[in-house]
Amino acid sequence: MKIEKEINQTKPFKSNHHRALINLIFTSNWMSGRIRNQLKPFDVTLQQYNVLRILRGAGKAISTSCIRGRMVEKMADTSRLVERLCTKGWVNREACCSDKRLVDITISQEGIEMIESIESQVNMIEDITKNLNPQEAKILSELLDKLRG
């Protein structure tokens, strides 16, 4: 559906650049909402899921500042997010051996099982991008990279 119809736009946009910006913001919010709804039954937020995926991918202990740097949606309060994941038993926190001011974070076995459970039941990437063929997805990704460039 065209962005004009989605937001009930009655006047033309100022420019194609303005239309693209509004479309990008609208689509980003639409995608986040879809993912949040898919994660809701697992009692995990989008940010928590992102942290769990980062930790699983790291394969070793990393600091909260490293986690923050890798997050899709940067959060100032990564420590509080990690604390919530600790409370759920999905991550482990230990004092860093080389610098006692830092804390090393690793994903627990329960956290790995949570991600695997989500991924076995929800195919978020294919569900959200199903209207794009592989070439269109590649072009879109390249255009987004260029926009940020």
N, C-alpha and C positions, 0 to 999 in steps of 0.2 A: 504494500500500500504506500502511496506517495506521502511524503512528510507533510505536505500541505493538508491532506485529509486527516492524517493522524492527529494533528494539533489544531484542526479546524481553522487553518490559516485562510483568511478571506482576501488579504491584499498580497500582491507579489512581494517576494523577498527583495531586499535592496540590491543584491547581487548573487551570483552563483556561489561565491565564497561564503556569503552569509548563510545561504541555504545549506551548504555543505556543513558548516559549523553547527547549525541547529540540528541537522540530521544526525551528525556524529554524536552530539550530546544526547539526543533523544534515544538513539540506538544503543548507546552505552548503558543508559539507565534501563532500557528494555531488556538488554542481555543480563544485566546484574539482577534484575527482578526475576527473570526466568531461572537463573542459577540459584538464587536464594530460595525460591519455591521448591526446587529439586532437592536442596540440602535440608530444608526444614524438617522432614521426617527423621533425619539422623541427628537432630539437635546439635547442628554444627553451623556456624556462620560462614560466610564467604571468606572472611579474613582468616578464620581458624583453619578452614580447608586449605587456603593458600599456604599458611605456615606449615601445616602437616605435609603438604606436597614438597615444599622447600626442604624440610628436614629429611624426608625420605630420599629426595634427590641428592642431597649433600652426602649422605652415606657416612657421615662422621659428625662429631660435635661441632657446633658453630655458635657464635655469640648472637645476642639479640640485635646488635648493630648490623651484623652480617645478614640476619634474617630480614631486617627492615630494608636493607639495600636491595634485596632480591624480590621483595613483595611487589605485586602488581599494583596494589593500592597502598601507597606509603602511609604508615601510621606513626605518629609521634609516640604513642604509648604501647609499643611492642611488648614491653615488660609485663604490663597488665594482661595483654592477650596471651602471652606465654604462661602467666600464672593461672589463667582460666583453663588452659590446656593441661597444665600440671594437675589441677584439681580434678579434672575429668580422667586423669591417668593416661593421657595420650602422649605426653612428653615427659622427659626427665631433665632435671636441672642439677648441675654440679658446679662447684667452684672450679675455675680454670686453674690448671696446675702451674702455668707459666706467669699468670697475672691474677692475683687474688681479688682484684677489683672487678674482674670479668666473670661471667657465668657461662658455662658451656651447656648448650641445649641439644638434646638428642630425641629422636622419636622413639616411643616405647613400642613394644610388641602390640599393645592394645591400640595404639595410634595407627600402626601399619594395618592391623585388622580392620579398623574403622575406614581407612581410605579404600582398602580392597572391597569392603562391603558396599561403599558408595559407588565405586567404579563398576562393580558387578551388576548393580541395579540401575544405574543412571549413566547414560551415554551423552553427557552434556555437550561435548564439542560437536558431535554429529547432529544432535537434536537442534542446536541453535544455528548451525551453519548449513543445514540441509538444503537450503534454497540456492546454495552456491556450488558450482562444480569445482573440481580441484584447481583448474586454471584460474577461475574467477577468485577463488580463495587466495591463490598466490598473488594475483594482481592487487587485490584489496590489501593484503599484508604489505606489499611493496609500496603502495600508495600511502599507507599509514606511516611506514618508516620514513618516507620522503617528507610527509607532513611534519614529523617531529625533527627531521634533519636540519 
